[in-house]
Amino acid sequence: MVRLYNICFIFGLCFNLNAQQILDFEMCRKIALENNLQIKRTKSEAQTNKIGVENAKHRFLPTANGFLSTTNSWGRGIDPFTNTYANQQFASYNAGLNINLNVFNGGADLLQLKLQKQELNTQFYNQQKAINDLTIELFTKYIQSLYFQELHLLSEHQIAISEDIYKNTIQRIDKGQVAKNEKFKISAQIESEKWNALNLKNQWDQNFLDLKFLMNYDSLFQLKNTEIIPFSYIRDIEDLYVKAEKNFPILKAREEEIARAKTNKSLIKSEFYPKLNLNFGTGTTYSTFNRFLNFQEQIDNNWNKQIQLTANVPIFNQLSIRNRAKQADVAIEIAEINKQIEIQNVKRVLIQSYNNLSAAYLKYKSSDAQLKDQEINLKNDRIRFEVGRIGANEYNNSKRNYQTALSNLIRDKYEWYIQYYIIKFYLSETE
């Protein structure tokens, strides 16, 4: 009967494919990485951090600002050439250029650049974590879709068997071999199985819809069936953690956060150092009031240049820098604690997945043994029912026990595969 069910499952799957795309998990993952909105957002955030790095690099460049002003005067005023009062309307124009260069600021610019690069690295690892989380969630929905699809086809197969039994029972009633109420028992069983099939179809549709939302993909497609043969997977848990540690981006992100906290402390302490700024300025003036010199002569005559070196030495700032440095020490300590918390979480995830994998395999072996036992019982009860040795209730109970055993085997198979994939994924052994 298991062989008959497998044939029906494959036939039903092929019949529903039609001309739609057939996607395996890697194809679904590729589409999701291109279209998933969460991944798109993390990529946009990474672009923002890249711009922040470029902006930090540009802080080493000088600043240059030009200026141009005009002044119109009426009435009594000072003649700039005779230094006497005069009543006349005139206009004056000023133009120039100022260039400012930061010579020394305690290494703040270098530290700011380092901080921006660390934030970019943190964002990169956060993006990798988002990709990993999406992969695991996507795989879970993919497998659950196949799981409920297989259960639904199994339920449809069971309905077909029950309907055949119902037809056989009607014939036997007509011959007077069984009581008339037997058909009502079987009819009730069929309705119950139809309700169960509808419930499984709804769960199948819901998981498939969740999968499409994760992929952000509207085209019609079907999932490629995956052959799953559970086996015993034995690994040393500490060795498992050591090999998987490098594939947990969250740990690397926490390391970058520690480095950022230390860099931020150095950036705060750079404010203890004096700051040197070099300023160069040049400009000229033209006025309509001066009738003795023409435009070019005034430009040349009024041209001025200046160089200024400014030193700002911090003497007392209400101990604000020292207090901020203390806060930075606390931030470093918190970042280190956060890393230890993540290490514990990673170990917990791996240990839980490994234990779940071992338990799922044992459950699968137990379900397989129960299925073989129930299959024999069902065959025997089918013969006894057909010759009138047992009634519809007894046979339905036998059929229900077989269906439950088969459903448990399918469930344990997919549960094993999900846990197996999680471990292999973090070991980079999913191919």
Number of C-alpha atoms within 10 A of each C-alpha: 10 11 8 9 14 14 12 16 20 13 12 16 18 12 9 10 14 11 9 12 13 15 15 14 17 12 11 22 22 13 17 24 18 13 16 20 15 16 18 14 12 18 15 12 15 20 14 13 21 18 13 19 20 13 14 20 16 13 16 14 11 13 13 13 10 12 10 12 10 12 10 11 13 10 11 11 14 13 14 12 10 8 9 9 12 13 12 13 13 14 14 15 14 16 16 17 15 17 15 18 17 17 16 15 18 19 15 20 19 15 20 21 20 20 23 21 20 23 22 22 19 23 22 20 20 20 23 19 19 16 20 17 12 20 22 16 15 22 20 21 22 23 23 22 23 20 22 24 24 24 23 22 22 21 22 20 18 20 19 13 13 20 16 12 20 21 13 14 22 18 13 18 16 12 9 10 13 18 13 14 11 16 20 12 15 21 16 11 21 21 13 13 18 16 13 16 22 15 14 20 20 15 18 22 15 16 22 22 14 17 23 22 16 23 21 16 16 8 8 10 16 17 21 16 17 10 6 11 9 19 16 10 10 9 9 8 14 12 10 18 21 12 13 19 19 14 18 18 20 22 22 20 23 23 18 23 23 22 19 23 23 18 19 23 20 18 22 20 18 18 17 17 16 14 19 16 15 16 18 15 17 15 18 18 20 23 20 16 16 16 9 9 14 12 14 10 12 17 18 12 13 13 15 13 12 10 12 11 12 12 14 11 12 11 9 9 9 8 8 11 16 15 12 15 17 14 13 21 16 13 19 21 15 15 21 18 14 17 21 14 14 16 18 12 12 18 19 13 15 22 17 13 19 22 14 17 27 19 15 24 22 17 19 23 17 15 22 19 14 18 22 15 13 21 21 13 16 22 14 13 21 20 13 15 19 16 13 13 11 14 17 22 14 15 21 20 14 20 22 17 18 21 20 16 22 22 19 18 21 20 21 24 23 21 23 25 20 22 21 22 18 21 21 14 17 19 18 13 9 11 6
